[in-house]
Amino acid sequence: MKYGYARVSTSDQDLTIQETALQKAGCEIIRGEKVSGTSREGRKELDNLLQFLRAGDSLVVTRIDRLARSISDLQDIVRYLEDKKVSLICTQQPIDTSNAVGKMFLNLLGVFAQFETELRRERQLEGIAKAKEKGVYKGRKQSYDHERVKELKVEGLGVSEIIRQTGISKTHVYRILNENSGKNHLHPNNIIEPLEEGRNISHSL
């Protein structure tokens, strides 16, 4: 069964064009919402729909940016859909994870995202090296580390992905998480990480 998801970022925008395209694509149920943001936080209709999907279903959007606002957000959603054996289809882009070509296109997005991350990190290291040569490097502000790690954790990312995106050492990441954890003590040598699953929600369609 095909389920459609439509989204606009402001209340002034109209969902009609997306909803019409999703109907033409054969969607029997369509959910839409008017919400902005760079993650799934606060997108209740999307969470409801993801929770409702079953193996063999298809989630249809007009464009990938209607579903996700960042590559990490997209990768999390795609992994969640794969675990549920649900395909992702974009009507305006060559993405259909039920076939090899669609999967390849989606994988390319991940490759480019990783390249961009590594390039940004390399430039950062070059800048640090130059600053050290001039004697003006003071190091990364600790408050930034804490805030960034907490933000990524709230988005549902695991420790290894947080390390990859921030460039912070494993020990430092665990130290930050321990400071913000009132229950379990995390240790960098502990190989067990929380499962990155879709948020468990109480709403239903």
Backbone as a chain_set.jsonl record, in Angstrom:
{"seq": "MKYGYARVSTSDQDLTIQETALQKAGCEIIRGEKVSGTSREGRKELDNLLQFLRAGDSLVVTRIDRLARSISDLQDIVRYLEDKKVSLICTQQPIDTSNAVGKMFLNLLGVFAQFETELRRERQLEGIAKAKEKGVYKGRKQSYDHERVKELKVEGLGVSEIIRQTGISKTHVYRILNENSGKNHLHPNNIIEPLEEGRNISHSL", "coords": {"N": [[0.839, -1.189, 0.0], [0.467, 2.262, -0.728], [1.586, 5.147, 0.919], [1.336, 8.598, 1.349], [3.353, 11.5, 2.05], [3.312, 14.872, 2.789], [4.789, 18.12, 3.065], [5.124, 21.472, 4.115], [6.976, 24.454, 4.931], [5.965, 26.7, 6.208], [2.991, 28.221, 7.579], [1.747, 29.747, 5.713], [2.115, 28.601, 3.271], [0.91, 26.239, 0.788], [-0.385, 22.933, 0.79], [-1.574, 21.681, -1.297], [-0.565, 21.228, -3.981], [1.445, 19.284, -3.602], [-0.093, 17.241, -2.443], [-1.857, 16.626, -4.52], [-0.062, 15.577, -6.422], [0.794, 13.326, -5.042], [-1.547, 11.863, -4.881], [-1.897, 11.266, -7.596], [0.218, 9.575, -7.846], [-0.722, 7.322, -6.762], [-1.224, 7.094, -4.043], [-3.014, 5.991, -1.264], [-3.516, 6.861, 1.269], [-2.819, 9.972, 2.677], [-0.722, 12.11, 4.467], [-0.184, 15.307, 5.806], [1.689, 18.225, 6.821], [2.433, 21.431, 8.288], [5.323, 22.578, 9.007], [8.535, 23.629, 10.102], [12.134, 23.252, 10.429], [15.191, 21.42, 11.187], [15.273, 18.764, 11.737], [13.477, 15.716, 12.675], [12.104, 16.46, 14.841], [9.145, 17.394, 16.402], [7.555, 16.864, 14.215], [4.829, 15.541, 13.968], [2.923, 14.261, 12.302], [4.521, 12.939, 10.433], [5.917, 11.187, 12.122], [3.779, 9.656, 13.086], [2.984, 8.426, 10.712], [5.286, 6.966, 9.954], [5.37, 5.168, 12.061], [3.091, 3.722, 11.554], [3.445, 2.379, 9.155], [3.866, -0.724, 7.389], [5.526, -3.871, 6.577], [6.255, -4.16, 3.142], [4.833, -1.957, 2.37], [4.833, 1.362, 0.842], [6.433, 4.477, 1.184], [5.702, 7.607, 0.026], [6.935, 10.61, -1.329], [7.07, 13.941, -2.727], [9.522, 15.258, -3.137], [12.814, 14.717, -1.846], [13.556, 16.574, 0.068], [11.229, 17.216, 1.296], [10.806, 15.236, 3.04], [13.12, 14.97, 4.649], [15.442, 17.178, 6.319], [18.128, 17.242, 6.464], [21.14, 15.425, 5.668], [21.885, 13.508, 7.57], [19.49, 13.215, 8.95], [17.911, 12.179, 6.875], [19.265, 9.749, 6.369], [18.811, 8.398, 8.773], [16.018, 8.057, 8.655], [15.782, 6.494, 6.332], [17.169, 4.175, 7.1], [15.45, 3.319, 9.106], [13.131, 2.774, 7.609], [14.111, 0.719, 5.986], [14.574, -1.268, 7.889], [11.959, -1.877, 8.519], [11.189, -2.938, 6.182], [10.085, -1.301, 4.206], [9.567, 0.613, 1.302], [10.963, 3.603, -0.188], [9.801, 6.273, -2.104], [10.239, 8.883, -4.458], [8.493, 11.255, -6.23], [9.415, 13.268, -7.933], [12.084, 12.848, -8.233], [14.744, 10.531, -9.061], [14.325, 8.327, -7.189], [13.666, 5.319, -5.754], [13.532, 2.976, -3.573], [12.859, 0.367, -3.878], [14.005, -0.7, -6.053], [17.171, -1.354, -7.735], [18.444, 0.857, -8.988], [17.263, 3.111, -7.802], [18.087, 2.746, -5.147], [20.836, 3.015, -5.484], [21.094, 5.712, -6.245], [20.261, 6.958, -3.907], [22.23, 6.073, -2.157], [24.391, 7.414, -3.21], [23.912, 10.004, -2.385], [24.531, 9.779, 0.308], [27.269, 9.229, 0.128], [28.272, 11.627, -0.959], [27.61, 13.308, 1.136], [29.268, 12.36, 3.174], [31.722, 12.933, 2.034], [31.598, 15.729, 2.004], [31.575, 16.219, 4.755], [34.109, 15.217, 5.525], [35.733, 16.893, 4.021], [35.153, 19.372, 5.152], [36.133, 18.927, 7.708], [38.833, 18.569, 7.143], [39.539, 21.12, 6.206], [39.105, 22.518, 8.527], [41.091, 21.465, 10.198], [43.334, 22.328, 8.805], [43.052, 25.06, 9.144], [43.367, 25.232, 11.912], [46.009, 24.384, 12.163], [47.373, 26.47, 10.862], [46.671, 28.563, 12.54], [47.93, 27.784, 14.88], [50.573, 28.009, 14.1], [50.783, 30.729, 13.963], [50.413, 31.299, 16.546], [47.935, 31.881, 17.629], [45.933, 30.123, 18.139], [43.393, 28.949, 20.194], [41.997, 26.744, 20.774], [39.06, 24.584, 20.637], [35.923, 25.786, 21.76], [34.629, 24.631, 24.772], [31.924, 24.709, 25.422], [30.66, 24.659, 22.963], [31.231, 22.059, 22.076], [29.774, 20.532, 23.96], [27.098, 21.377, 23.493], [26.73, 20.682, 20.776], [27.117, 17.881, 20.754], [25.025, 17.098, 22.445], [22.831, 17.951, 20.918], [23.004, 16.299, 18.623], [22.68, 13.825, 19.833], [20.067, 13.99, 20.775], [18.795, 13.996, 18.335], [18.911, 11.38, 17.769], [21.231, 10.076, 16.991], [23.917, 7.692, 17.059], [26.844, 7.005, 19.126], [29.178, 6.568, 17.532], [28.502, 7.855, 15.122], [28.167, 10.467, 16.023], [30.793, 11.058, 16.744], [31.963, 10.933, 14.209], [30.75, 13.08, 12.878], [31.405, 15.33, 14.395], [34.117, 15.232, 14.977], [35.163, 15.054, 17.446], [36.915, 13.428, 20.109], [36.431, 9.974, 21.119], [36.518, 9.529, 23.897], [35.987, 12.1, 24.891], [33.399, 12.537, 23.903], [31.922, 10.542, 25.278], [32.352, 11.489, 27.851], [30.91, 13.884, 27.843], [28.319, 12.872, 27.39], [27.995, 11.364, 29.699], [27.921, 13.37, 31.611], [25.448, 14.401, 31.122], [23.765, 12.372, 31.687], [21.647, 10.858, 33.892], [21.389, 8.306, 34.697], [22.67, 5.763, 33.468], [26.088, 4.905, 33.431], [28.344, 5.665, 30.959], [30.967, 4.233, 29.063], [33.931, 4.591, 27.156], [35.046, 2.213, 26.253], [33.037, 0.469, 26.125], [31.293, -1.481, 23.957], [28.693, -1.58, 23.278], [26.071, 0.191, 21.95], [23.241, 2.435, 22.042], [20.357, 1.4, 20.238], [19.537, 2.772, 17.087], [16.624, 3.616, 16.502], [13.314, 4.35, 15.166], [11.422, 6.976, 16.67], [9.474, 6.107, 19.45], [6.12, 6.443, 19.479], [2.956, 7.532, 20.759], [0.778, 8.219, 19.31], [-1.65, 7.356, 16.853], [-2.779, 6.42, 13.527]], "CA": [[0.0, 0.0, 0.0], [1.237, 3.498, -0.811], [1.225, 6.227, 1.835], [1.997, 9.831, 0.957], [3.664, 12.5, 3.073], [3.539, 16.21, 2.236], [5.187, 19.076, 4.098], [5.587, 22.821, 3.785], [7.683, 24.971, 6.106], [5.238, 27.777, 6.882], [1.533, 28.123, 7.524], [1.271, 30.497, 4.549], [2.255, 27.772, 2.085], [-0.208, 25.333, 0.536], [-0.031, 21.533, 0.582], [-2.403, 21.134, -2.367], [0.221, 20.741, -5.115], [2.064, 18.023, -3.203], [-1.139, 16.239, -2.227], [-2.343, 16.218, -5.842], [0.969, 14.723, -7.011], [0.8, 12.059, -4.306], [-2.745, 11.145, -5.31], [-1.608, 10.748, -8.929], [1.195, 8.492, -7.689], [-1.426, 6.145, -6.265], [-1.281, 7.034, -2.58], [-4.368, 5.822, -0.737], [-3.58, 7.678, 2.485], [-1.845, 11.06, 2.621], [-0.607, 12.928, 5.664], [0.565, 16.526, 5.542], [1.839, 19.137, 7.951], [3.121, 22.689, 8.048], [6.303, 22.686, 10.088], [9.913, 23.795, 9.649], [13.099, 22.612, 11.321], [16.234, 20.639, 10.524], [15.183, 17.364, 12.14], [12.116, 15.204, 12.784], [11.517, 16.955, 16.089], [7.907, 18.14, 16.261], [6.824, 16.5, 13.01], [3.971, 14.477, 14.486], [2.293, 13.501, 11.224], [5.538, 12.041, 9.888], [6.152, 10.135, 13.108], [2.606, 8.78, 13.06], [3.012, 7.657, 9.476], [6.391, 6.01, 10.041], [4.979, 4.142, 13.018], [1.967, 2.968, 11.011], [3.864, 1.611, 7.983], [4.113, -2.154, 7.56], [6.354, -4.488, 5.541], [5.632, -4.19, 1.831], [4.259, -0.643, 2.061], [5.722, 2.361, 0.247], [6.271, 5.862, 1.622], [5.893, 8.425, -1.173], [7.04, 12.063, -1.179], [7.359, 14.564, -4.021], [10.964, 15.468, -3.17], [13.456, 14.215, -0.638], [13.623, 17.623, 1.091], [9.943, 17.246, 2.001], [10.888, 14.194, 4.063], [14.25, 15.199, 5.557], [16.064, 18.491, 6.179], [19.575, 17.076, 6.516], [21.536, 14.094, 5.229], [21.827, 12.59, 8.714], [18.066, 12.967, 9.174], [17.475, 11.288, 5.798], [19.849, 8.427, 6.577], [18.097, 7.775, 9.89], [14.693, 7.649, 8.186], [15.962, 5.402, 5.374], [17.496, 2.964, 7.868], [14.219, 2.911, 9.787], [12.26, 2.174, 6.598], [14.712, -0.554, 5.578], [14.323, -2.236, 8.961], [10.546, -2.255, 8.446], [10.961, -3.453, 4.825], [9.227, -0.324, 3.53], [10.318, 1.322, 0.264], [10.822, 5.057, -0.268], [9.64, 6.721, -3.488], [10.112, 10.319, -4.692], [7.862, 11.413, -7.543], [10.141, 14.22, -8.767], [13.496, 12.483, -8.24], [14.907, 9.104, -9.382], [14.52, 7.552, -5.961], [12.707, 4.258, -5.449], [14.406, 1.991, -2.933], [12.435, -1.001, -4.184], [14.831, -1.185, -7.16], [18.609, -1.13, -7.576], [18.816, 2.205, -9.423], [16.83, 4.036, -6.765], [18.965, 2.58, -3.993], [22.148, 3.554, -5.833], [21.002, 7.172, -6.198], [20.185, 7.351, -2.503], [23.549, 5.823, -1.58], [25.28, 8.479, -3.675], [23.694, 11.153, -1.507], [25.294, 9.512, 1.522], [28.689, 9.358, -0.205], [28.571, 13.058, -1.078], [27.509, 13.896, 2.474], [30.477, 11.99, 3.894], [32.795, 13.71, 1.415], [31.466, 17.101, 2.488], [31.982, 16.223, 6.161], [35.554, 15.041, 5.588], [36.35, 18.1, 3.467], [34.998, 20.421, 6.156], [37.053, 18.606, 8.802], [40.191, 18.827, 6.661], [39.727, 22.567, 6.199], [39.179, 22.948, 9.92], [42.416, 21.1, 10.695], [44.293, 23.229, 8.161], [42.915, 26.35, 9.808], [43.953, 25.106, 13.248], [47.463, 24.319, 12.003], [47.844, 27.819, 10.547], [46.496, 29.384, 13.739], [48.977, 27.395, 15.828], [51.831, 28.581, 13.612], [50.753, 32.159, 14.291], [50.286, 31.415, 17.988], [46.642, 32.466, 18.004], [44.925, 29.073, 18.331], [43.001, 28.778, 21.59], [41.249, 25.494, 20.932], [37.608, 24.618, 20.493], [35.202, 26.134, 22.967], [34.017, 23.453, 25.358], [30.472, 24.843, 25.39], [30.213, 24.232, 21.637], [31.274, 20.598, 22.096], [28.658, 20.022, 24.746], [25.825, 21.651, 22.825], [26.639, 19.926, 19.525], [26.939, 16.467, 21.092], [23.662, 16.931, 22.969], [21.893, 18.106, 19.805], [23.058, 15.1, 17.789], [22.127, 12.713, 20.599], [18.614, 14.182, 20.767], [18.335, 13.625, 17.003], [18.891, 9.93, 17.697], [22.469, 9.533, 16.448], [24.734, 6.891, 17.952], [28.127, 7.597, 19.496], [30.114, 6.536, 16.409], [28.107, 8.877, 14.153], [28.469, 11.758, 16.645], [32.242, 11.233, 16.616], [32.264, 11.19, 12.802], [30.267, 14.398, 12.465], [31.995, 16.426, 15.171], [35.562, 15.148, 15.057], [35.543, 15.004, 18.859], [37.387, 12.104, 20.488], [35.448, 9.095, 21.751], [36.535, 9.778, 25.339], [35.323, 13.381, 25.145], [31.964, 12.35, 23.657], [31.353, 9.798, 26.405], [32.383, 12.35, 29.029], [29.772, 14.801, 27.714], [27.084, 12.107, 27.572], [27.91, 10.996, 31.113], [27.531, 14.565, 32.36], [24.031, 14.657, 30.873], [23.013, 11.143, 31.934], [21.425, 10.661, 35.318], [21.115, 6.892, 34.976], [23.705, 4.805, 33.147], [27.426, 5.422, 33.198], [28.846, 5.202, 29.68], [32.415, 4.122, 29.032], [34.36, 4.501, 25.766], [35.393, 0.849, 25.88], [31.803, -0.306, 26.034], [30.994, -1.558, 22.524], [27.253, -1.599, 23.077], [25.499, 1.518, 21.822], [21.787, 2.402, 21.907], [19.86, 1.178, 18.892], [18.995, 3.972, 16.465], [15.333, 3.262, 15.953], [12.375, 5.453, 15.079], [10.895, 7.35, 17.967], [8.272, 5.395, 19.825], [5.102, 7.457, 19.717], [1.692, 6.978, 21.219], [-0.273, 8.569, 18.38], [-1.96, 6.373, 15.825], [-3.564, 6.994, 12.44]], "C": [[0.88, 1.248, 0.0], [0.676, 4.56, 0.135], [2.01, 7.473, 1.437], [2.257, 10.754, 2.133], [3.998, 13.814, 2.38], [3.904, 17.16, 3.363], [5.555, 20.41, 3.463], [6.126, 23.431, 5.072], [6.957, 26.086, 6.837], [3.742, 27.608, 6.697], [0.954, 28.853, 6.318], [1.322, 29.668, 3.268], [1.135, 26.738, 2.01], [0.298, 23.922, 0.247], [-0.683, 20.94, -0.664], [-1.601, 20.534, -3.515], [0.86, 19.396, -4.795], [1.018, 16.921, -3.061], [-1.701, 15.728, -3.552], [-1.359, 15.265, -6.514], [0.998, 13.353, -6.341], [-0.419, 11.217, -4.667], [-2.526, 10.517, -6.684], [-0.628, 9.579, -8.875], [0.563, 7.238, -7.103], [-1.498, 6.012, -4.762], [-2.735, 6.96, -2.11], [-4.588, 6.642, 0.531], [-2.471, 8.719, 2.404], [-1.889, 11.846, 3.928], [0.244, 14.15, 5.334], [0.666, 17.39, 6.78], [2.637, 20.364, 7.536], [4.068, 22.937, 9.212], [7.687, 22.816, 9.481], [10.837, 23.057, 10.606], [14.071, 21.753, 10.547], [16.217, 19.174, 10.92], [13.722, 16.953, 12.217], [11.405, 15.715, 14.029], [10.264, 17.777, 15.802], [7.088, 17.805, 15.03], [5.944, 15.282, 13.311], [3.346, 13.625, 13.386], [3.277, 12.514, 10.602], [5.798, 10.89, 10.843], [4.992, 9.144, 13.143], [2.643, 7.85, 11.852], [4.109, 6.597, 9.502], [6.043, 4.855, 10.969], [3.933, 3.2, 12.422], [2.37, 2.051, 9.862], [4.18, 0.167, 8.331], [4.952, -2.684, 6.397], [5.59, -4.575, 4.225], [5.001, -2.875, 1.421], [5.305, 0.243, 1.382], [5.392, 3.732, 0.824], [6.629, 6.749, 0.436], [5.938, 9.907, -0.803], [7.326, 12.651, -2.556], [8.853, 14.794, -4.199], [11.549, 15.049, -1.828], [13.516, 15.272, 0.452], [12.29, 17.833, 1.793], [9.964, 16.259, 3.165], [11.956, 14.5, 5.099], [14.879, 16.551, 5.275], [17.577, 18.435, 6.315], [19.9, 15.657, 6.081], [21.446, 13.094, 6.376], [20.384, 12.231, 9.046], [17.54, 11.979, 8.141], [17.992, 9.873, 6.012], [19.166, 7.684, 7.719], [16.736, 7.246, 9.44], [14.8, 6.461, 7.24], [16.288, 4.1, 6.094], [16.257, 2.419, 8.571], [13.277, 2.214, 8.812], [12.795, 0.817, 6.149], [14.46, -1.635, 6.62], [12.882, -2.741, 8.93], [10.166, -2.845, 7.086], [9.932, -2.601, 4.07], [10.078, 0.432, 2.513], [10.018, 2.817, 0.301], [10.786, 5.468, -1.733], [9.522, 8.242, -3.522], [9.577, 10.521, -6.103], [8.649, 12.328, -8.476], [11.637, 13.938, -8.848], [13.619, 10.981, -8.494], [15.205, 8.25, -8.158], [13.356, 6.596, -5.758], [13.521, 3.106, -4.884], [13.943, 0.554, -3.12], [13.218, -1.556, -5.368], [16.278, -0.732, -6.985], [19.024, 0.295, -7.931], [18.454, 3.238, -8.362], [17.705, 3.963, -5.53], [20.33, 3.205, -4.259], [22.149, 5.079, -5.74], [20.999, 7.657, -4.756], [21.528, 7.156, -1.813], [24.544, 6.904, -1.985], [25.135, 9.731, -2.819], [24.502, 10.998, -0.225], [26.787, 9.673, 1.304], [29.093, 10.825, -0.284], [28.528, 13.746, 0.285], [28.766, 13.604, 3.28], [31.678, 12.777, 3.357], [32.788, 15.146, 1.927], [31.93, 17.218, 3.938], [33.494, 16.138, 6.298], [36.281, 16.283, 5.069], [36.289, 19.244, 4.474], [35.969, 20.193, 7.318], [38.494, 18.909, 8.4], [40.496, 20.322, 6.656], [39.866, 23.112, 7.615], [40.567, 22.667, 10.489], [43.495, 21.992, 10.088], [44.264, 24.602, 8.825], [43.539, 26.345, 11.191], [45.475, 25.122, 13.163], [48.046, 25.705, 11.726], [47.758, 28.73, 11.773], [47.57, 29.073, 14.774], [50.319, 27.987, 15.422], [51.94, 30.06, 13.987], [50.623, 32.399, 15.795], [48.979, 32.0, 18.459], [45.573, 31.406, 18.241], [44.651, 28.863, 19.813], [42.203, 27.508, 21.821], [39.755, 25.691, 20.786], [36.948, 24.975, 21.815], [34.441, 24.924, 23.489], [32.494, 23.514, 25.284], [29.911, 24.395, 24.048], [30.182, 22.708, 21.572], [30.052, 20.027, 22.786], [27.337, 20.19, 24.004], [25.658, 20.808, 21.573], [26.401, 18.444, 19.788], [25.524, 16.21, 21.59], [22.625, 17.028, 21.853], [21.838, 16.84, 18.957], [22.472, 13.894, 18.508], [20.611, 12.787, 20.613], [18.031, 13.776, 19.419], [18.35, 12.117, 16.802], [20.165, 9.3, 17.157], [23.227, 8.739, 17.505], [26.081, 7.551, 18.19], [29.085, 7.657, 18.311], [29.793, 7.609, 15.381], [28.374, 10.28, 14.706], [29.957, 12.068, 16.513], [32.605, 11.611, 15.19], [31.891, 12.608, 12.395], [30.969, 15.549, 13.171], [33.517, 16.423, 15.178], [36.076, 15.137, 16.483], [35.964, 13.579, 19.214], [36.298, 11.304, 21.197], [35.364, 9.358, 23.253], [35.78, 11.055, 25.691], [33.818, 13.26, 24.951], [31.307, 11.629, 24.821], [31.331, 10.641, 27.675], [31.19, 13.316, 29.012], [28.461, 14.076, 27.963], [26.898, 11.693, 29.026], [27.452, 12.173, 31.964], [26.044, 14.841, 32.239], [23.175, 13.423, 31.09], [22.878, 10.927, 33.426], [21.274, 9.211, 35.701], [22.339, 6.02, 34.734], [25.037, 5.49, 32.9], [27.957, 4.817, 31.912], [30.361, 5.203, 29.712], [32.858, 3.936, 27.595], [34.736, 3.103, 25.318], [34.185, -0.073, 25.802], [31.346, -0.317, 24.587], [29.514, -1.551, 22.254], [26.735, -0.18, 23.054], [23.998, 1.397, 21.704], [21.401, 2.186, 20.456], [19.255, 2.451, 18.352], [17.701, 3.616, 15.767], [14.464, 4.501, 15.852], [11.807, 5.754, 16.448], [9.616, 6.599, 18.244], [7.212, 6.406, 20.226], [3.793, 6.8, 20.067], [0.557, 7.283, 20.268], [-0.511, 7.434, 17.395], [-2.804, 7.028, 14.757], [-5.026, 6.671, 12.641]], "O": [[1.921, 1.278, 0.657], [-0.523, 4.836, 0.153], [3.218, 7.402, 1.213], [1.486, 10.791, 3.092], [4.855, 13.864, 1.498], [3.401, 17.034, 4.479], [6.207, 20.466, 2.42], [5.783, 22.99, 6.169], [7.297, 26.392, 7.98], [3.288, 26.934, 5.772], [-0.192, 28.615, 5.937], [0.649, 29.994, 2.29], [0.502, 26.404, 3.011], [1.291, 23.743, -0.458], [-0.374, 19.811, -1.043], [-1.92, 19.44, -3.979], [0.824, 18.475, -5.612], [1.231, 15.796, -3.513], [-1.988, 14.539, -3.691], [-1.764, 14.265, -7.106], [1.204, 12.337, -7.005], [-0.328, 9.992, -4.748], [-2.918, 9.374, -6.917], [-0.639, 8.705, -9.741], [1.227, 6.211, -6.961], [-1.802, 4.935, -4.25], [-3.572, 7.768, -2.512], [-5.707, 7.063, 0.825], [-1.324, 8.393, 2.099], [-2.96, 12.197, 4.424], [1.27, 14.038, 4.663], [-0.168, 17.303, 7.682], [3.405, 20.339, 6.574], [3.669, 23.438, 10.263], [7.985, 22.189, 8.464], [10.38, 22.328, 11.487], [13.82, 21.395, 9.397], [17.074, 18.411, 10.476], [12.832, 17.731, 11.874], [10.227, 15.424, 14.238], [10.315, 18.746, 15.045], [6.031, 18.399, 14.814], [6.275, 14.152, 12.954], [3.25, 12.406, 13.522], [2.909, 11.384, 10.281], [5.888, 9.739, 10.417], [5.205, 7.934, 13.22], [2.371, 6.654, 11.957], [3.876, 5.453, 9.111], [6.382, 3.703, 10.696], [3.9, 2.014, 12.753], [1.704, 1.046, 9.617], [4.689, -0.134, 9.411], [5.075, -2.031, 5.362], [4.437, -5.003, 4.188], [4.666, -2.688, 0.252], [6.493, -0.078, 1.353], [4.224, 4.104, 0.938], [7.734, 6.655, -0.099], [5.089, 10.397, -0.058], [7.775, 11.938, -3.453], [9.396, 14.556, -5.278], [10.859, 15.034, -0.809], [13.527, 14.934, 1.635], [12.227, 18.556, 2.787], [9.239, 16.422, 4.146], [11.733, 14.314, 6.296], [14.86, 17.027, 4.14], [18.24, 19.472, 6.284], [19.037, 14.78, 6.12], [20.988, 11.967, 6.187], [20.085, 11.085, 9.383], [16.81, 11.048, 8.482], [17.247, 8.906, 5.857], [18.964, 6.472, 7.639], [16.345, 6.134, 9.793], [14.006, 5.525, 7.327], [15.755, 3.045, 5.749], [16.043, 1.208, 8.624], [12.691, 1.183, 9.142], [12.026, -0.125, 5.954], [14.168, -2.781, 6.278], [12.615, -3.892, 9.273], [9.014, -3.205, 6.846], [9.042, -3.118, 3.395], [11.193, 0.848, 2.829], [8.957, 3.24, 0.76], [11.644, 5.059, -2.516], [8.797, 8.829, -2.719], [10.151, 10.01, -7.065], [8.56, 12.179, -9.694], [12.38, 14.704, -9.462], [12.698, 10.229, -8.177], [16.212, 7.544, -8.104], [12.208, 7.015, -5.61], [14.131, 2.346, -5.635], [14.553, -0.372, -2.587], [13.118, -2.746, -5.67], [16.57, 0.158, -6.187], [19.865, 0.881, -7.25], [19.244, 4.133, -8.062], [18.031, 4.987, -4.93], [20.913, 3.843, -3.382], [23.094, 5.671, -5.218], [21.654, 8.645, -4.422], [21.925, 7.972, -0.981], [25.429, 7.268, -1.211], [26.113, 10.432, -2.558], [25.087, 11.962, 0.27], [27.497, 10.184, 2.17], [30.126, 11.223, 0.255], [29.313, 14.655, 0.554], [29.278, 14.475, 3.984], [32.533, 13.227, 4.12], [33.836, 15.709, 2.245], [32.592, 18.187, 4.309], [34.1, 16.876, 7.074], [37.316, 16.676, 5.608], [37.252, 19.994, 4.632], [36.553, 21.14, 7.845], [39.277, 19.431, 9.193], [41.583, 20.74, 7.054], [40.636, 24.037, 7.871], [41.151, 23.508, 11.172], [44.453, 22.367, 10.765], [45.303, 25.226, 9.041], [44.163, 27.322, 11.603], [46.15, 25.771, 13.962], [49.081, 26.073, 12.283], [48.641, 29.552, 12.018], [48.064, 29.969, 15.459], [51.105, 28.413, 16.268], [53.02, 30.572, 14.284], [50.709, 33.533, 16.266], [48.901, 32.553, 19.556], [44.422, 31.746, 18.516], [45.572, 28.625, 20.593], [41.782, 27.23, 22.944], [39.251, 26.814, 20.809], [37.377, 24.512, 22.871], [33.703, 24.273, 22.749], [31.841, 22.486, 25.103], [28.824, 23.821, 23.985], [29.219, 22.128, 21.071], [29.379, 19.144, 22.254], [26.552, 19.248, 23.903], [24.577, 20.274, 21.324], [25.576, 17.819, 19.122], [24.895, 15.223, 21.207], [21.652, 16.275, 21.842], [20.757, 16.363, 18.613], [21.843, 13.039, 17.884], [19.937, 11.765, 20.479], [16.91, 13.272, 19.352], [17.861, 11.621, 15.787], [20.183, 8.099, 16.889], [23.188, 9.066, 18.692], [26.422, 8.538, 17.538], [29.739, 8.678, 18.099], [30.705, 8.217, 14.82], [28.761, 11.179, 13.96], [30.339, 13.198, 16.207], [33.438, 12.488, 14.965], [32.627, 13.262, 11.655], [31.112, 16.63, 12.6], [34.145, 17.466, 15.361], [37.284, 15.202, 16.712], [35.417, 12.622, 18.666], [35.375, 11.864, 21.791], [34.271, 9.405, 23.818], [35.027, 11.093, 26.664], [33.043, 13.81, 25.733], [30.255, 12.051, 25.302], [30.408, 10.529, 28.483], [30.544, 13.535, 30.036], [27.587, 14.59, 28.66], [25.776, 11.672, 29.53], [26.693, 12.004, 32.918], [25.441, 15.439, 33.131], [21.999, 13.408, 30.727], [23.875, 10.824, 34.142], [21.059, 8.891, 36.87], [22.983, 5.582, 35.687], [25.102, 6.527, 32.24], [28.018, 3.595, 31.779], [30.971, 6.08, 30.323], [32.216, 3.183, 26.862], [34.748, 2.826, 24.119], [34.305, -1.248, 25.457], [31.037, 0.74, 24.037], [29.108, -1.518, 21.092], [26.926, 0.574, 24.008], [23.509, 0.343, 21.297], [22.039, 2.722, 19.549], [18.535, 3.148, 19.068], [17.692, 3.343, 14.567], [14.808, 5.562, 16.372], [11.724, 4.865, 17.296], [8.765, 6.468, 17.364], [7.383, 7.141, 21.199], [3.549, 5.646, 19.713], [-0.516, 6.691, 20.378], [0.391, 6.632, 17.151], [-3.462, 8.04, 14.998], [-5.863, 7.066, 11.829]]}, "num_chains": 1, "name": "protein.A"}
